[in-house]
């Protein structure tokens, strides 16, 4: 909690030291908006209209106790992080302060009333008392604690002695009044005061008579602490939808961490994505669970700094007020406070590192402090002064993304229907609008609220309008993210990408835009930092939220809403067609996109290249599936940087396609037979040229032109003449299924990326490709003759080569047998040593297909072998000296992955298939494991499964299981197996009772005990339970969910997620036996232990039992058996080892589940957050 001393400047009757609300606080929205303002109160009608800002309102008579008891009480409350309202200045006499006083009381959760000798002589104190009791009447949860400070409760109740004298004086003052109306008002007040004094005397409180003040204050603080905790646990949290994973992640981070470090978490995301909502929820959670911090929530930092000249100074004052309860006098007071106090600080909506510098300083924070920063710019935090080389807090970043489909519909329904699902008849339109928002919470709430109570027809009109123009309120929120971009260049880059490059490869896009003068690497990083786009984890495509893309397109539309030809970019296909049809284009147009498939049939019309004659500044041109374009290619703007012509109708490209500045050419899905740029004067003959882009039916003569030249002539021409496409860096001819030959590389010698994916007919690749010294990327995926093309190309400097789906390993002959071509091994000899990334996915490659040695690929870092027929990791992979990433996903015959290169940092594999064993080198560095599906293979150091018949007798004896005859035990499934993970051995079988050697038993699903004294060392325990399958049950699958063992004394808890699934077992009893390898650090004599089975709803609970295991007295026998367990103890992620990846929200509590390392491979966000796996601990930690 945090504390406030609030100076009062008010009018009305004044008594020194009495409590009242600061009027300035009411007029300054962010002053003292701490903790509970963010939490939300009760939803009942009796709750306060104001969110509580304080834990305690302190009412007292200043002249009696201000500089003694009350001051000591306040300081003690302060030291216990109880937010206390206390006035610190005198209040001048004036008009009534009831409204402000009432607001102050309502802004608290409890009141402490110090009833001293002269309390009743103050009309101010009596007004406070009356208002406090009225608040308690309105809100039954409001806590009132009277302190009878050297006065008797009877005197207060009956208004006698000093209280009687005071009330008599008030009565006499009333008699001096001559105005009947004032007399009547005073009479009512006196009656109200008498009633309040009588009621407060009947409340349970504390008395000072015969007690030390220190003991009294200690008891008061204890009572308040308990009362506030109860209130916090009952209070409604801020509403939040679908953020369960995020809440768990952040609250775990909040509870984790060393007391010797400072932890900073930056939550970034686009405007309206829910950063502030999430931060408020976590702050509410912290007020219930983490009360050992001084806390402060500084909201709307960007808005405060924009609206107020001294906004940062006000925010500094707020931090100091919340943490130190004082106003800062100098600028360094804030950083001194943070350096000297353990804090939990939330800085909401930060948009510059100057704000962070002012609010965090550079001295560092007190050890154990936590800071959450929400921002649209994820790069801000590490650029502030707090991250200087001396301080360096531990920093984590969290990119907040949209809600899932279910949560989106739930949030939308909450706004539109005030319930969790759509009303009948609104299901389809609700689903459409929820999908349109793509999980954006603000958009879901805005659209839902705007359509609440309206007819379905109105909803459909709204959907149609959104196709044309975004909602203005959503647009306003996204505008803030756009405005945060640091330069005009970045803003123009955003518009280009939104209009034309969403879903495009990052590298090629950077290349094209760089040619237009953009600093693309910096710009894309700036956009990514501000969450205005992101890079797809797997294929590195530029991705953008649909609402952001529509916002970017609308920014361009607003340049000239009604005259498209006057805009800088045209990406609406209807508008582009109209501009070209009527030749309206001018020099202002930088980019134009037209896809004829997006037009209505009646709009199909012949276009002429003359329409581009006035577009001198056109940089990007997309003409997809334009089959009727006439005129000369020379009419195309010569400054074009990117030309996209999907579905190009001709079999050859036009001669004299001289676009010297063209950087990117995309002719995917075309009818090209050959691609070989040539000059018109060098063509041998032409029976009919006509217009270059005339309809296909009129170009019979052109289609018969022998435009192929000899390879030598092409090379010579390249040396004599200026290349036609001298700036071309990216050429994309993917899915040109008729393309047979590719040549003329001398005409585009600057080529860097050549994409020929799915060119299934391609059989010839001109050797002139060797002239392309800058060529680094070749994609030959799904080219049937890739091996031949590779041999022809003799490329030297290629770094990235994609040979996916090229059938390099063989062809099926009888449906099952694979024939390996004789020249398969020669393929490896054509792989250039410059390769850094190689994909051999889906090539029917077996282990025999690989060479013995691939060490010649000295630069290779990324190798993909997905979907091949290998049964184990090929031996040659181990010879790759720099391999960092290996993907063996979807290899159905794969059984083992043994000892991958020590340089490996990431391993991708699937456990859907029979991957039986994954083994790493002992000195392997921590590695990221990415897997999906199935129950998991034996990953040494993580999981092991073994038939019980194969388990050594010595191991069974060491576990205490030697009395079980596993050969005669009936298996639940095919056979009895032993599982090992996390230092836990377990097995299950069909049985009726717990083994008789387990002595301590309990009916049901839980057992508790205290570890008795023993001269021998505890080395573990056996836990066993029996479950009955209900009769007539129809369940096909049953889970034993969790086993929970808690050491209550040491505050340690292990929750084991059992990897057991029972399929179609519909009767009988199942026995589950497990051995837990606990050491003295986990359990010792006198510890209280509790064991339970969680979530057994698929079964009837029968009985459970436990037996402690100790080391034997015979030393030789112990040493012999110790060797049996030493292998299992050498694993890293076990009880007694490194369990940090499994830490839950509560300190000392661990959820032991392998899903922390292995998850769905298609979830890149989860992959980025997955902890690194280390099979064995570093040798220096081994005993």
N, C-alpha and C positions, 0 to 999 in steps of 0.2 A: 504494500500500500504506500501511498504518498500522503503528504501533509500540507496544510495550508494555514497560514496566519493571515486573516483577511482584514485589512484596514477598512474602517467604516466612515463614510462621509454621507451623512443623512440629516434629515430634519426630524424634529419631534422631541418628546421628553427624553432626557438623557440620563443614564446612570453609568459611571465609569466601570468598565469591565463587563458590562452585560453583552450578550451575544445578539448579533443581527446580521442580516445579509448585506453584503457590499453592493450598493446600487451600481457601481462601476462594473462589477462582475456580471450584472444582468445586461448591461449595455455592451459588454465586450464578449462576444460569443465564445472565444477560445480561452478566456481567462479561467483557470481552475477547472477546465473540462478534463477531469482526470478519471481514471478507473471506471467508476460506476456509470458515468454519463453514457458510456459506450455499451452498457450491458443490457439495457432494457429492463423495465420493471414488470410487475405483475400485470396481467391482462384484465384483471378484475376491475370493476367500476370503482372500487374503493382505493385503488392505487393512485399514487401521485401522478399528476400529469407531467411532472419533470422527472427525468432519469436521475437517480441518486448520484451525487457527486462526492459525498462524504460518508464515512462510516458513522461518525458521531457528531452531534450538535451539543456543545457544552454551554449550559446555562448556569450563571453564577452572579453573585453580588460582588462587584469589583472591589469595593472598599473593604469587604470582609476577607476575601481569600485570593485576590488577584495575584499578589506577590508572595503567596505562601502555598497553601494546599493546592489551589487550582493550577498554579504554575508547575508544581511538581507532578501533578496528575497529567497535565498536558505533555510534559516531557517524557513521562513513562509511556503514554499512549503513542507518542511519536517514535520512541525507540522500538516499539512493537509493530511498527508499520500499520497503525490504525489511523485512517484519514480523519482528522479532527478539525471541525470548524471552531475557530476561536477569534474574537475580535482583539485587535492590538492597539486600537486608538480610541479616544473618547468620541462620543457622539453628541453633537450639539442639539440643544432643545429645539423642537419645532413641531411640525405636523406629525400625525400618526404614521407609524412605520409598519402597520399591520400587513399590507401586501408584500413588502420586501421581507419582513420577518417571517411571514408564512412561507414564502418561497425558499428561504434558507432552511427552515425546518423540513419542508417537503424534500429538499435536496439531500437529506440525510437519512440514514437507515435507523438510527437510534438517537436518543437524547439522554445525557447525564445531567441531572438537576442537582446542583449543590445548594441545599437548603440550609443557609447559615442564619445567624441571629437577625441580621438586618435585611434579609432577602425580601420580605413582604413590604418593607418600607419603600421599595422601588416599584413604581407603576410599570416601568419597563420590564422588570423581571416577572411581574405578575401577568403582563400581556404575553410574554414568552411562555410561561407556564400554561396559560389557558390555550394558547395555540398548539402547544405540544400535545396536550391531552385531546384536543379536537382532532389532531392528526392521527393519534392512536385510535380514536373512535372510527375515523374513516378507513384506516388501514390496520387491521388486526395484527399484521406482521410487524408493525412499528414497535420498537423496543424502548421502554422508558425505565430508567434506573434512578430512583431518588437517593441522594446521599444526605443523611441527617447529620450535618456537621455541627456537633455540639449543641444540638437542639433535640427535643423530644418529639417523636411522631405525634403524640397526643396534643402537644402545643400547636402543631401544624393543622391537625384535623379539627380541633375545636377553636382554633384561632385565639389562643390564650398566651399570656406572658408577652414576649416581644412581638409575636405574630398578632396577638389581640390588640396591642398598643398601636401597631402599624395600621391595622384595619380601622381602628378608631380615628386615627389622624386623617385617613382618606375620607372617612365619613364626615368629619368636621370640615374638611376642605370643601366637600360638596355643599354643606350648609351655608358657606360664605358666598356661593354663587347666587346671582339674582335672576339669571336667564332660566325660565322654566324648562326649556328644551335641554339646556346643558345639565340641569339638575337631574332630569330624567335619564340622560345618557350616562351620567356618573353613577346613578343608582343601579342601572343595569350592569355597568362595569363591576361595581363592588360586589354585586350578587354573583356575577360570573367568576370573580376572583375567589370568593369564599367557596364556591362549589369546586373550583380547581384545587384549592388547598386541601379540601376534605378528601377529594379523590386521590391526589398524589400521596397523601399520608397512608392510604390503604394499600398502596402498591408495595410489592416486595422490593426492599432496597438494602442499603448498608448504613450502619451507624458508626460514628466516630468515637462514641463514648467508651472509655476504657481500652482503647486500641492504639497501637503505634500507627502513625500516619503511613509509614512505609508498608506495613502489613495491609492497611486499608486500601491503599492505592494498588498494591499487588492483586488483591482480591477483585477490585473493580475492573482492572485490565483483564483478568482471567474471565470474568463474567462477560465482558464486552467481546472478547475474542471468541468465546463460544457462541454468543448471540449472532455476531456478524458472520461466522462460519455457517451457522444454520441458515441465515438469510441468503448467503451466497449460494448454498447448495439448493435452495428452493427457487432462486430467481431464474427467470427464463433467459436462456442465452439469445444472442442476436440471431435472427432467422438466417439460415444458410442451407443451401441445397447442393447435394452431390459432391461434397468436398471431403469425403471420409478419408481418402488416402492422403490428401494434403494436410488435413488436420493431424492425422497420426504422424506424418513425417515431421511436421513443425513442432508438435508438442513433445515428440521424442527428442528432437534437437534441443528443445527448451529444458528438458529434464536432464539430458546428457551433458557431458562436458566436464572438464576438470575444474576444480576451484582455483587452479593456477593459470587458467587461460581466459581469454576474452573471446566470445563467439559472436560473429556478425552474420546475419542471414539477410540476403537481398532477394526480395520477391519482385520479379519483374513481369510485365505483361502489358498488352494494349489497354487503352482506356476502356473502362466498363467491364473488364473481364472478371472483376471481383477481388482485386488485391486488398482494398480497404475493408471489405466485408470479411474476408478471411483473417486479416490482421485484428479486427475487432473481436472476432470469435476467439482467436487465440489469446487475446488480452483478457477477455472474460474468463476463459479457461484458467489463465494464470492467476487470476484473482481468487479462484477457488482452490487451486492446487499448488501454487508456488508463492507462498506468502513471505518468503525470506528475502525478497527483493524490495528496494525502493523503486517505485514504478512511475512511469510517465508515458502517456500517449499523446503525441503531438500530431494532430490531424490537419489535413489540408494545408501543408506547408507551401506548396506552389501558389495556391489561392491567396494565402495570407501575404506572401511577399509581393504578389501582383497588386493587391488592393491597398496595402499600407506601405508608406515610405519606410517606416521603422518596423516592418513586420518581423524581421529576424530578431530584433531586440526584444519584441514582445514574446517571441517564442523562447528566447533565452531565459526571460523572466519566468515563463511558465515552467521550464525544466527545473530551474532553481527553486521555484515555489513548490513543485511536486516532490523534489528530492530533499532540499535543505529547508524548505518552508521559509525562505527569505528571498528578497529581491536582490538581483545581482547589482553590485555597484560598479564593477569593472568587467571588461569583456572576458578576462581570464577566470571569472568566478564559475562559469559553466564547466570549463574543462577541469578546474580544480575539484568541483563537486563530483564529476564523473570519475576522476582519478582517485577519489578518496571514499567513494560509496559504491557498494554492490548494487547495481541497478538492472532493471529490465526496462528498456527504452524502445518505444515504437515511433519511428519517424515516417509519417505517412505522406505519400505523394511528393517525393523529392524530385526536383528536376534540374539541379545543378550541384556540382561539387562544392561551390562556394557555400551553399546552404549547409552541406555536411560539415565543412570546415568550421562554420560558425557555431553549429550545434554540438559537434563532437570534439572539436579542438584537435590538438596534435600530441598531447601528453600521454595519451593512452587511457584506457578505462580500468577500473578496479577489477582485480582478479575475480573470476566467476560471473562477471557481468554478461548480459545478453542484449543484443541490439537487433531489432528487425527494421529493415528499410524497405518501403514499398516505392516503386518507381517505374516509369515507362522506359528508362534507360538502364539496362543491366550492367553497363560498364562504368557507371558513375562511382560506385562505392570505392573501388580500388584506386581511383584517381584522387581521392581526398587525402588530406594531410594525416589522417589517422593511420593510414597505411604506409607511413614512412618506414625506412629500413630498420629503425630502432624498435618500433612498436609491433607492427605486423600481427594483428589479431587473426584468429582462425576464421576464414571467410567461406561461406557456402552461398551458392546461387540457386534459386528456384524459379524456373520459368512457369508461370501459371497459365494454363491453357484452358480451352473451353470445356463446358460440361459434357458428359456423355449424353446419348440420345434419351435414355430414361429420365435422367435428372433434368434435362432440358424441357421435356414435355411436362414434368411435374412442376417446375418453376413457372412455366408459361401458364399452366392450368391454375396455379395458385393466384396469378395476377388476373387471369381472364374469368375464372369461374369461382374463385375462392375455395377451391378444393384441389385434390391431388391428381385428378384426371379430367379429361374433357367431358362435357355434357353430351347426352345423346343427340346425334345429328350434327355435332361439331367435330367429330373425330378426324375426318379427312382434312378439313381446313386447318385444324389445330396442328396436325402432323406436318402439313406443308409449311406452316409458319415456323414451327419449332425447328424444322430442318433448315429453313432459310437462315435462321439466326446462327446456325453452326455452333451451338453451345455458348453463345455470348450472353451472359446473364443480364446485362443492361438492356440489350435488344429484346430479350425474352420478356422482361418486365414491362418495358415501354409498350411493345406491341400488344401484350396481353391486357394491360390496363386500358389502352386506347380502344380496344374492341369489346371490353366487358359490357355485357347487357345488350349487345347489338345483334341484329339479325344476320343469318348466315350469308345473305346476299351482300351485306356490307363487308363481311369478311372476305368474300371473293373479290370484291372491288379493290380492297386493300392489297390483296395478293397481286392483282394485275398492276396496280400503281407501283408497287415495290419493284416490279420488273423494269420500270422506267426510271424511278428516282428513289433513293434511300429515304427513310424517315428522318425528318429534320433533327429530332432529338438524338437519335443514334449518330447522325452525322456530326452533330455538335461535339459529342464525346470523342469521336475518332479524330476530329479536327485538332484536339489538344495533342494527341500523339504526333500528328503530322507537323504541327507548329513547333514541336520540340526539336525537330531536325536542325542541326547547327548551321546549315548553309542552303542557299538557293539551289546549288548543284545537287545536293542530296534530295531536295524536294522534286526536282525535275527527274532525277533518277527513279524515285518512287513512282512517278506518273508513268514513265516508260515501262517499268516492270509490271505495274498494275494493268496496263493496257495491252502489253504484247508478250511478256516473258514469264508469266506465271506458269510453272510446270516445265520450264526449260532448264537445261543443264547449266549449272553455275559457271563452269569454266568457259563454255562457248559464249554465254551471255556476257561475261566479263570481257571477253575478247572483242565482241562486237561493240559494246558500249564504250570500251576504252578507245576504240577507233573514232568515236564521236566526241572525244575530248573529256570524257568522264574519268575521274579517279575511282575506278570501279571497286577495287578491293577495299579501299577506305569507305566508300559510299555504301557498299553492301554490308560491311561490318556495322556502320552506323544504323542502317535500317534494321539489321538483325538485333543490335543492342537495344533498340527501342521497340522491338517486337512487332515491327511493321512487316516483316517477313521472317521466314526461317528456312533453314537448309535441311532438306530431307536427309535423315541419317544414312539411308541405304544407298540411294542413287544420286545424292547431291543435287537434286533439283531445287529450284527456287519455288517456295510455297508461300501462299498468302491466304489469310482468312478471307472468306467470301465477302464479308461485309467491308473489309478493308479494300479489297479489289474493286468492289462497286463504288466505294468512296473515292478511290483514285480516279476511276473512270468518270465519276460525277464531277470531280474537280475540273477535269478537262471540258466536260459538257457545259459547265457554268461559264467558261470563257465566252461562249456565244450560244445560249440555249436554243435559239431558233434558226441560226445560220451555221450549219455544220462546217461549211467551207471556210469559215473564219477562225476555226479552232486550230490548235497546234497539232492535234492528233485526232485521227478518226478510227475508232475500233468498233463502232456499231455497223454491222454489215449492210443494213438497209441504207444508212446514211452514206456510207462509202460508195455504194452502188449509184446512188443518186448524184453524188458529186462527180463521179467518173462519167456517168451517162450523159450529163449535161455539161461536162467539161468546165466545172466551176472551180477546179483546184487552183490555188495560188501559192505564192512563195512562203506563206506562213505555215503551211502544213509540213510537219516534220516526219510524220508517220501515218500510214494508212493500211488498214487490214480489211480484206474482202474475202469471204468464203461463200461461193455461190450456192453451196448446199444449205446455207442458212437462210436463203431467200425463198419466197414462194415461187411456185412454178411459173406463174404469169409474169414474174418479174425478170425472167431470163431474157437476156438482151445482149446483142453484140456490142462489145466495147472496143475502143480504138486507143492505141498507145499515144495518140496525139493528146489524149486527156491529161498526160503527165508533162506536157511541154512547158507549162508555167509553174510547175512545182520544183523550182530550182533547189530548194533546201530539203527535199525529201530524203530522209536517211533510212527509214525502214518501210519496206513494201511487202505486203502479203497478198498474193493473188492465188488463192487456193481453188482448184477445180474450175478455173476460168477456161472454158473450151472454145470461146468465141472472142478472141482478142486479135484484132487486125492492126496492121501498121508496122513500122520499122522498129527494131530493137534499139536503134539510135535515139528514139524519142524518150527512152527511159532516162531519168535524171542521172547524170554522171557521178553525182556525189553519194549515190546509194551505198550504205554500209551493210545492209542485210536485205536479202531478197529470198522470199519464201514462195515457192510455187508447187504446192502439193498437187498431185494429180495432173502434172504437165502432160498434155495430150500427144506430143510428137515423139517419134522414135529416136530423134537426134536433137541435140541442142542447136539453136540457130547459129549460123556462121557470124563472125565478127561480133560476138557477144563480149564487147570490150567495155568492161566496167572496172576501171583501174582502181577505184577506191572500195570496191566490194570486199567485205571482210567475211561475211557469212552467206553461204548459198545452200538452201534447203529445197531439194526437189524430190522429197520422199513420195512414195505411192504413185510414181510416174510410170508412163509407158515407154520410157527410154530403153533402147536396145544397146546403145553405146553412149559413152560420155567421153568426148574427145574435142575440146575447144579448138577451132581452126579459124583461119582468116579466109574471107570470101575469095581473095585472089588466088589462094592456094588450092581451092577445090578444083577437081579435074574437069567437071562439066556439070551443067544443070539444064535439064530439059524445060523446067518451069520453076521459077522462084516465086514470083508473085509477092504478096505481103508475107512477111516472116511469120506472123502469128495468125495466118488465116485458118479458118476451120479445117480440120483434118481432111475432110472429103475433097478439098480443092488442092491438096498438096501431093498428088500422086507422084509427080515428077521429083519433087524434093525428097520424098521418102526413098526414092531409088538412087539418090546421089551416093557415090562411093566416097564418103567423107573420111574413111579410115586412110591414114597415111602410114608409110613405113616408119618403124621406130627410129631409124637413124635420121630420117628427115625431120621428125618431130624434135629430136635433140638438137639438130643443127639450127632449126628455126628458133628454138629457145635461146640459142646463143647469139643470134643475129638481131632479132626483133624485140621490141618491147612486149613483155608478156601481156596477154589479154586480161588476165585476172591476177595481176602481180601482187595485189594486197590480200588475196583470198587466204584465210587461215582455217576456216571450218567449212567442210563440204559434207553434206548429209544426203545420201542417196538410199536410205533405208527403205525396205519394202518395195523396191523397184524390181519386181519379180521377173521382168523380161530382160533386164540388163545383163549383157553377156561380156562386154569388154569395157575397160576403163583405161584411158590413156591421156596423152597430152599434158603430162605433169609439168612440162617445161613452161606451160602457159600460166601455171599457178605455183611457182617455186616456194612461196612463203607458207605453204600449207602446214598446219599444225595438227589438225584433227580430221580424220577420214572415217566416216560412219557408213558402213555398208551392210548393216544388219538386215537379215532376211532377203538378201539379193540371191535367191536360190538358183538362178541360172548363170551367175557370174563365173566365168571360166578363164578370163584373161585379165591380167594386171600388168600394165606396161612397165618395163624396167626403168623407164624414165622417172619412176617414183623415187629412185635413188637421188634425183636432183633436189628432192625436198629435204634439205638438211634440217629443217625445223620440225619435221613430222614426229610427234611424240605419242599420238593416240590413234590406234587403228581398231575399229570394231568390225570383226568378221563373223559375228554371231549368226548362227543358223545359215551360214553359207555352205552349200554342199561340197564345194571344192576348196575349202579353206586351206587344207594342207598344200594343195597345188599352188594356190595363190601366194601362200607364205613363201614357198620355194622360189616363186617367180620374183617376188618383191625384193628380196635380199636387203630388207631395211636394216639400218644400223643404229639409229638413235632413239628408237621407239621405247617409251617408258611404260605405256599402258596398252595392253593387248587383250582383246576380248574374243575368245574362241568358243563361246558358249554354244552348245547345241550343234556342233559341226561334225558329229559322229566320227570323231578321230579314233575311237576305240574299236569300231567294227560295225557290222550290220547284222540284223537278225536273219537267220536262214530258215530255221524250222520252228520259230516261235520261242525258243528257249536258248539255243546254242549261239554264242557270239563268235564270229570269225574275226581275227585280228589281221588287218591288212599287212602285207609284207613291208610297206614303207612307213608304218606307224612310228618306229623308232627314229626314222630319219627326220620326223617332224621336230624333235627336240633339238636337232643340230641347226635348225633354221631360226630358233628362238634367239633374238639378240641379247647379248649380255647386259645391255642397258636397261632391261625390263625392271620396273619397280612393282607393277601390278599386273597379274596374269589371271584370267578367268578361264577355266577348263570345265565349266559347269555342263552337266547333261551331255556327256560325250561317250557314254558306254565304256569308260576306261576301267580296266581291271588292274590289279597289282602288276600283272605281267606287262601291261602296256607302258609302264614307266621305265626309264633308264636306271641303272644302278647309282648314277651320280648326277646331280644337278648343280654341283657347286660352281659351274661356270656362270650361273645366274647370280652373280655376286651382289647385285643391287636389289634383288627381289625382296619386297617387304610384305606384299599382300598376295595370297594365293587362294583361289576359290576352286574347290573340287566337288561342289555340291552335285547331288543326283547321279553320281557315278557308281560303278559296280565293284568298287574296292571293298575288300573284307577287313583290311587293316590300313593304318596310315602307311603309305608307301615309304620304303626305306630311304629313297632319294630325298624325301622332304627334310630328313634330319641333316642332310648335307648342305642345306641352304643357310649361308652364314649370317644373313640379316633378316630372316623372316620374322615379322611381328604379328601378322594376322593370318589365321588359317581357318577357312570355312569348309566343313565336311558335312553340310546339312543335307538331309534327305537321301543319304546313301543307304539303300534298303538292305544291303548285304554286309554292312559294316558291323564288325563285332568287337574290335579293339582299337584303341588309340593309345599307343605306348610311346612314352618319352619323346614328345615333340621337341623341337629345338628350344634351347634355354632362352633364346632371344624372344620367344613368343610372348605377346602381351594380350592377345585376344583369341579365343577358340570358340568357334560357332559350330554346333552340332545338334542333331535331333535325337531325342530318346524315344521317339515313336517306334523305332525299330529295335532290333536285338543288339544294341550296343552293350556288350557285356562288361567291358573293362576300359577305364581311362586311367592311365598311370603317368605321373610326372617325375622328373628328376627331383631328388631331394633338395638340391640347391636352386630349384626353379624360383624365379622372382614371382611376386604376386601377379595373378593373371585374371582377366575378365572372362568368365564363362557365360556363354549365351546358348541356351538350349530350350527346347519346348517339347511338351507332350510326354506321355508315358509316366512310369513310376521312377525312372532314373536308373542308369547303369551303375556298376561299381566304379565310382570315382575315388581313387585312392586319396585318402585324406578327407573324404566327404561322405561316402556311402559305400557299404559293402553288403552283398547278399550271397549266402552260401547254403548249400544243402546241408541239413543237420547231419546227415550220414557221413559227410566229408569233414566235419569239424573234429579236430583232434581231441582225444580224451583228456589230455592235460589242460586244455582250455576249458572244457566242461567242468573239470574238477576245480579249476581256479574260480569259475563263476559260481560254484556251488550247485551245479546242475547234474553232477555225475550220478545222482540217485535216480535220475529219470531215464527210462529205457526208451529212447527216441525211435528205436527200430520197431517197437510195437505200438507206438502212439499213432492214432488215426489222424491223418492230415485233414485240414479244412478244405484244401484244394487238392493239387496233385501230390505234393510232398511237403514235409515239414522243413521249413527253412529258418535260418538265423539271419537277422538283420543287424548291422552295426553302423551307427552314426552318432556323432556328438558325445562319444564315450558311453553310449547306451547299447547293450546287446538285448535283442528281443526276439521272441518267437511266439507262435500261436498254434493251437491244435484243438481238435475235438476232445472234450473231456467233461467230467461231471463235478470235479472238486479240485481244490487247491492241493498241491503236493503236501504230504504229511510232515515234511521237514520244515515247512514254514510255520512258525509258532505263533506269531502275533496276527490275529485275524479280526475282521469286523464285518458285520452284515451291511449291505448297501455298497455305495461307491466311494467311500472315503474312510480314512483311518488316521488317527493322530497319536503321537507318542513322544516321549522324552528319551534321548539317547543315554543309556545307563553308563556308569563308569566301567572302564575295562583297562587291564594292563597292556593289551595288544592294540595295535594301530588299526583304526577303521579304514577299510579300503573300498567300501561300497555297500549297496543294499540290493536285495532282490524284492521285487514287487510283483504280485500276481493277483489276477482277478478273474472271476467267472461271470459270464453274461449268458442269459437265456434268450433265445430267439422266440418272439411271441408266436403262439399257435395261429394258424390260418393267416399268416402274414403274406402279403402279395409283393413285398418289396423285392426288386431284382438286385439292388445294390445296398450295402450297409457299410457304414464307416464307424470305426472307433476313433473319435475325434482327437482328444487330448488327454495326456496324463500330466497332472500338475503336482510338483513336489515343492513345498515351501519350507525353508528354514526360518522360522519366525524369529528366532533369537538373533540370527545374523542378517535378517532382512534380505534373504536371497530367495528367488523363485525361478524354477525352471519349468516351462510349459512345453511339453514334447508333443509335436504333431505326428501322430502315428501314421506311417505310410502303409496302412492296411486297408484294403477294400475287399469285402466279401461279395462275390458275385453269385446270385441265385442260390444262396444258402438259406433255406426257409424253415429249418427246424433244428432242434438240438441245442447243446450248450458249447460255448467256446471259451477256452482257457488262454489267457494272454500272460506270458511270463517275461519279465525284463530285469536286466542287471544294470545298475547305474554305478559307474566308477567314480565315487566321491572320495576326495582326500580330506586331510585335516583342515585345509583352507575353506572347505565347503561345509563340513560337519565335524563336530567333536562332542565329547562328553558333556551332557547337560543341555544340549540344544533341543529346543522344541520343534518337532517336525510334523507337518501335515501333508498327507498325500490324498489326492482325489482324482476321479475320472470325470472329465467334463463332457457334456453333451452326449449322453448315451441313449438318445430318444429312439434309436433303431432297435434297442434291446431292452430286456427286463434285467435290472441290476440284481445280482445274487449275493456275491461275497467277494471280499478282497483281503489280502494278507501281505505281510512284510517280514523280512528276515535280514538283520544286519550281518555283514561279512567282515571278518577281521583277519589280519595276517596270522599265519600259524607260528607256533613257538619254535619249530625245528628250522634252524637257519638254512641248512643246505636245501631242504625241500622248498623253502620259500624262494631261495634264489633260483632254483630250477624252474619253478612255476612263474617267477617274475619275468623270465625270458619269454614266456608265452604271451604275456600282455604288453611287453615292451614295444612291440610293433604297433599295437593299437594306441598306446599312449603317445607314440611319436607323432600322431596326427595333430594338426594345429587347432582346428575349430572343434574342440571338445570341452566338456566340463573340466575346469581347471586350466584350460588353454585360452585361446583368443575367441571370445564369444561376442566381441563388439558388434559384428554385423547383425546380431540377433537381439540387441538391446531394445526393450520396449519402453513405453512412456515412463513407467515407474522405475527409478534407479534400483539396480539389483535384480530386475525381472527380465527374463530372456524367453523369447519364443523360438524354440528350436525347430526350424522348418527349412528344408533345402530350397524352398521357393525364393529365399533371399538371394541365392546365387543363380538359380535357374528359373527362367520364366518364359513367357511367350516371345519368340524371336522377332515377331512383327511389331513389338511395342518399343520403338526407339527411345521414348521418354523414359521408360523403366530401365532400359539398357544403360542409359547414361548415368542413372542413379545407383546401379547395382554395385555392391561392394566387390573388391578384389578378393580372389580366393588364393590362399596359400596352403598347399598340401601339407607341408611340414613347417614347424616353427623354425626361426633362424637358429643355427647350431649353437650360438652363444647362450641360448635359453634352454638348451637340452641338458638334462641331468647326466 
